[in-house]
Structure formats: structure tokens, C-alpha cells
Amino acid sequence: MQTKGYTREEQFNAAEKSMLKPLPDLAFEIQYTKTYKVANNNHFCLTPDKHYYSVPHTHIGQKVIVIYCRSAVRVYHKGTLLCMHLRETAMGKYTTDEDHLCSHHRAYKQRSPGYYKQKALKISSTIHRLFELIFEQPDKYPEQLYKTCDGLINLARVYKNSDDFDKACTISIEQRIYNYGFIKRILDNNMTDATPSSTVDRPLPKQQYAGKDYFQTTMF
């Protein structure tokens, strides 16, 4: 600049300052990209958080590109933005846009633990108690248990003319195994009249210890 008749500041003010744009209002966020297949319930699970997000039901079974950052989750299909959600980190929970659901899924979304307990109460007090225990499990989210309850209600219809289903539910309660597969195996194998194995603790047999007299008599 020594050979020019102006300073760097004068050059900046004259030729460059007017070209500057305002800084972004939002701080830059690192973005990540993953590919997911939309499940039959028109959600996908963002694996880093184990949180579920909805996608328009017309894309069930299709692969989508998910671009996410600290604050937002954007879903694309063939370069077209399908939807955007605020990012949530509650493990096992669902973020759902009602407009993404078909009529069948809207009805499913309206279900709750109370809904299933009321249905169970109309069947028998035994299955009602079983449903109470199912939803009391501390390591399970309600949405994960609806499929189990649907399966048990269907089994109750199959065995509505016998006591076998109630007996199977009783065994499930006694054994503290609250799942569809366990109850179905009991019914399939005609085990409703089997007596559960006792869980009463039995004392260990008294241990016989060899004393000093034993060694004295065996060594000499």
C-alpha cells in the first residue's frame, strides 16, 4: 500500500464496507445426516436420542434422509422437505404431527393406559389387574405396551368361551411375567392347569465339617 495514495481503511470504507451483510441471527449449528425407513406407524426413530418423529403417512415404508442439529430435525425425500420437528431428547417418546396420521393412526393415537384398562374391565377383573401391572412397569413407556395389550385383547376373544385365558393371566400375574408371548405359550401348550413351581426359599442342608478327630483317625 506504500505505493498507493490511500490507506487500507480508506479502501475498505470506499469499496468494501457497503458490500457487508448482517451477521446471522442464529449461531451456526453442526448438522448430521442419517437415512431411515419410515415404519408402519409412520414414525422413525432418531437413534442418537432413541426418540420417534412422525412423517406423512404416504411415505410409510420409504427411505427418508434426516438432517438434524441441536435444535431441529428435518426430513427429506428425494430432495423435497417433508416436515420439520423441534428436536426432543426424551428417550422412547413420540413427537407426532396429527396431520401426518391416517384415520386409523389418529384413532390409535387417542389411546392411553386408561383406554386399555377400561377395555380389560369389560372382559374380566383378572385381565384388568394384569393390564394395571403391565402399565406399572418402570422400564417401559406406555406406547411400547399398546401392542401387547392389543394382542391380549385378541386372545381374550379367541378364548371367550372358556376359563383358560383367565387362568393364563393368573399364572402371568403370579410369575410376574407380563407379556403376550408368555401367555400365548401357556394357552398353546394347555398349561393353564399346571401348578407353578414354588418360589419358597428352602434351607440349605446342614453341612458336615471334618474336625481334628477325623484327621487324627485317618492319618494314623
matplotlib code that plots the C-alpha trace (Angstrom):
import matplotlib.pyplot as plt

x = [0.0, 3.0, 2.9, -0.8, -2.2, -4.7, -4.8, -6.3, -9.1, -9.9, -10.1, -12.4, -14.7, -14.9, -15.1, -15.9, -18.0, -21.2, -21.0, -21.1, -24.2, -25.5, -24.3, -26.8, -29.3, -28.8, -25.5, -24.2, -25.1, -23.3, -25.7, -25.8, -27.3, -28.8, -31.1, -34.1, -37.0, -40.4, -42.1, -45.7, -46.8, -45.4, -42.6, -38.9, -36.5, -33.7, -31.2, -28.8, -31.8, -34.0, -36.8, -39.6, -40.7, -43.7, -43.6, -46.6, -48.3, -48.0, -44.3, -44.7, -42.1, -40.0, -36.4, -36.0, -33.0, -33.0, -30.8, -30.7, -28.8, -29.1, -32.4, -34.3, -35.0, -35.7, -37.0, -36.4, -37.5, -35.8, -34.7, -38.1, -38.6, -41.4, -41.5, -39.6, -39.7, -38.1, -35.6, -36.5, -34.3, -36.9, -35.9, -38.7, -41.2, -43.0, -43.2, -46.2, -47.9, -51.6, -51.7, -49.2, -51.6, -54.1, -57.5, -56.5, -53.4, -55.4, -57.6, -54.6, -53.0, -56.0, -55.4, -54.0, -53.4, -56.8, -58.4, -56.9, -57.8, -61.4, -61.5, -59.9, -62.5, -65.3, -63.6, -62.7, -61.2, -58.2, -57.1, -57.9, -55.4, -52.9, -53.1, -52.6, -49.4, -48.3, -48.5, -46.8, -43.5, -41.0, -38.7, -41.5, -43.2, -47.0, -46.6, -44.4, -47.1, -50.2, -49.3, -49.0, -52.5, -54.0, -52.6, -54.0, -57.5, -57.5, -56.5, -59.4, -61.8, -60.4, -60.9, -64.1, -66.0, -63.6, -61.8, -58.3, -57.5, -58.2, -56.1, -53.2, -53.5, -53.4, -50.2, -48.7, -49.5, -48.1, -44.9, -44.6, -44.1, -46.3, -46.0, -48.1, -45.7, -45.7, -49.5, -49.8, -47.4, -49.4, -52.5, -50.9, -49.4, -52.5, -50.6, -53.4, -53.9, -50.2, -49.1, -46.5, -43.2, -42.8, -40.6, -40.4, -36.8, -35.7, -32.9, -29.6, -28.8, -26.7, -23.0, -20.9, -17.4, -14.5, -13.0, -9.5, -10.5, -11.2, -7.7, -6.2, -8.1, -7.5, -3.8, -2.7]
y = [0.0, 2.3, 3.0, 4.0, 7.3, 5.9, 3.7, 0.2, 1.8, 4.3, 1.5, -0.6, 2.3, 3.2, -0.2, -2.9, -1.7, -1.3, -4.9, -6.4, -8.2, -8.5, -11.5, -14.3, -14.0, -17.7, -19.2, -21.9, -25.4, -28.6, -30.8, -34.5, -36.7, -40.2, -42.4, -44.1, -46.2, -45.0, -47.6, -48.8, -46.3, -43.5, -42.7, -43.2, -43.5, -40.9, -43.4, -41.0, -40.0, -43.0, -40.6, -41.1, -38.5, -38.6, -38.5, -38.1, -41.5, -41.5, -42.3, -45.4, -48.0, -45.4, -44.3, -40.7, -38.5, -37.0, -33.9, -32.9, -30.5, -29.5, -27.8, -29.2, -32.4, -32.1, -35.0, -35.1, -37.5, -37.2, -33.7, -32.4, -31.3, -33.4, -32.0, -30.4, -31.1, -29.4, -31.9, -33.7, -35.9, -37.9, -41.5, -43.7, -40.9, -39.8, -36.4, -36.6, -34.1, -35.1, -34.1, -36.9, -39.6, -41.5, -42.1, -45.4, -44.0, -41.0, -43.4, -45.3, -42.0, -41.3, -44.5, -44.4, -46.8, -45.8, -46.8, -50.3, -50.7, -49.9, -52.4, -55.1, -54.4, -55.3, -58.7, -59.8, -58.5, -60.7, -59.2, -55.8, -56.5, -57.8, -54.6, -52.5, -54.4, -54.1, -50.3, -50.1, -51.5, -48.7, -49.5, -49.4, -46.5, -46.7, -46.5, -49.6, -51.6, -50.9, -53.7, -56.2, -55.1, -55.3, -58.9, -59.9, -58.5, -60.5, -63.7, -63.0, -63.0, -66.3, -68.0, -66.1, -69.4, -70.9, -70.1, -70.8, -67.2, -66.0, -68.9, -67.9, -64.3, -65.5, -67.5, -64.5, -62.4, -65.0, -65.4, -61.6, -62.1, -59.6, -60.2, -61.6, -64.3, -65.9, -66.1, -67.4, -70.2, -71.2, -71.4, -73.1, -75.8, -76.3, -75.4, -73.4, -76.2, -76.6, -75.7, -73.0, -74.1, -72.9, -69.9, -70.5, -70.5, -73.8, -74.1, -75.5, -79.0, -78.9, -79.0, -81.7, -80.4, -82.6, -81.9, -82.6, -86.0, -87.1, -86.3, -87.9, -91.2, -91.3, -90.4, -92.9]
z = [0.0, 0.2, -3.5, -3.3, -2.3, 0.2, 3.3, 3.7, 5.9, 3.2, 0.6, 2.9, 3.5, -0.2, -1.9, 0.6, 3.6, 1.6, 0.5, 4.0, 5.2, 8.8, 10.8, 11.2, 14.0, 15.0, 15.9, 13.5, 14.4, 13.3, 11.2, 10.9, 8.2, 8.5, 6.4, 7.9, 6.8, 7.8, 10.0, 9.6, 12.3, 10.1, 12.5, 12.5, 15.5, 15.7, 17.1, 18.9, 21.2, 20.7, 20.1, 17.5, 14.9, 12.6, 8.8, 6.5, 6.2, 2.4, 2.9, 5.1, 4.0, 2.1, 3.0, 4.0, 4.6, 8.1, 8.7, 12.3, 14.6, 18.2, 17.8, 14.8, 12.8, 9.1, 7.0, 3.2, 0.4, -3.0, -2.2, -1.0, 2.6, 4.0, 7.5, 10.3, 14.1, 17.1, 18.4, 21.6, 23.7, 25.8, 25.2, 23.9, 23.5, 20.3, 18.6, 16.3, 13.9, 13.8, 10.1, 9.3, 10.6, 8.5, 10.1, 11.6, 13.2, 14.6, 16.4, 17.7, 18.9, 21.1, 23.1, 26.6, 29.6, 30.8, 27.5, 27.7, 31.4, 30.6, 27.8, 30.1, 32.8, 30.4, 29.8, 33.4, 36.6, 36.1, 32.8, 34.3, 37.1, 34.5, 32.5, 35.6, 36.3, 32.7, 32.8, 36.2, 34.8, 35.5, 32.5, 29.9, 28.1, 27.6, 23.8, 23.9, 25.7, 23.5, 21.1, 23.9, 25.2, 21.7, 21.4, 24.8, 23.9, 20.7, 22.7, 25.1, 22.1, 20.9, 24.4, 25.4, 25.8, 28.3, 31.5, 30.0, 29.2, 32.8, 34.2, 31.9, 33.1, 36.7, 36.0, 34.4, 37.4, 39.8, 37.9, 37.3, 33.5, 31.8, 28.1, 25.3, 24.2, 27.7, 28.0, 24.4, 25.1, 28.2, 26.1, 23.1, 25.4, 27.5, 30.7, 32.4, 35.0, 35.7, 39.2, 39.2, 40.8, 44.3, 44.9, 48.7, 49.9, 51.2, 53.9, 52.7, 54.1, 57.2, 56.2, 57.9, 58.6, 59.3, 62.7, 64.0, 65.3, 61.7, 60.5, 63.6, 63.0, 59.2, 59.3, 62.0]

ax = plt.figure().add_subplot(projection="3d")
ax.plot(x, y, z, "-o")
ax.set_aspect("equal")
plt.show()
